[in-house]
Amino acid sequence: MGSVESYFGNLCGKEKKQEEERYVRANDRPFNLSHNYANNAIRTSKYNIFTFLPLNLFEQFRRLANAYFLFLLLLQLIPQISSLSWFTTAVPLILVLAMTAVKDASDDINRHKSDRQVNNRMVNVLIDGELRNEKWMNVQVGDVIKLESNQFVTADLMLLSSSEPLNLVYVETAELDGETNLKVKQALTLTGEMGDCIKDLSAFKGKMFSKTNHAAEIQNQHQGQRKTNQQ
């Protein structure tokens, strides 16, 4: 799919520039929004009302058996080729397609419900110097979040401080990798001194710079070539 998009981008003279680095500021929504980073809404569903029928039929006819019976049905529509009625193939094929579509629709409805439940979970977000109860789907890159004990986390976070001694937190990642053992995370001493002081957290202007996987891969290739040339 990416190669097709790149091909049409070249034809139109508009090839999308690949992101190589990310620069994030804490407590600075306008700056972070200007970079058009992805939002925090989770979407695991495959279809919506308008795309279900065409996409589902396309996926089903990618299966060899369904494509074969469709081809057979088209041949039976030509009287000079087949003496059998097209009903003998059309009825079983339609039943199979309909039953599969109903099953796929039911599964996707459950995904929509699960996505809605996760996206609408509430969390305390520090905005304009005060804690606001926001939905997880509305959390933006660079936001400072206050989590409570045993609270679900549906975003990639960096630990600033903790109420535990030595700024430790214990995280369960069973929904990600199936492991029920608690993983220990520790905040930096510099940020851990802020504790849960809203004033200090609001004044925090931390900056984070990171390279994407694509940029890191290119850098590793350059380093490998440089080592080879030196040898």
Secondary structure, DSSP 8 states (H G I E B T S, - for coil): -HHHHHHHHHHHT-------EEEEETT-HHHHHTTT---S--------TTTHHHHHHHHHHTSHHHHHHHHHHHHHT-TTT--S-THHHHHHHHHHHHHHHHHHHHHHHHHHHHHHHHHT-EEEEEETTEEEEEEGGG--TT-EEE--TT----S-------SSGGGEEEEEEHHHHSEEEEEEEE--HHHHTTTT-HHHHHH---EEEEE-HHHHHHHHHHHHHHHHHH-
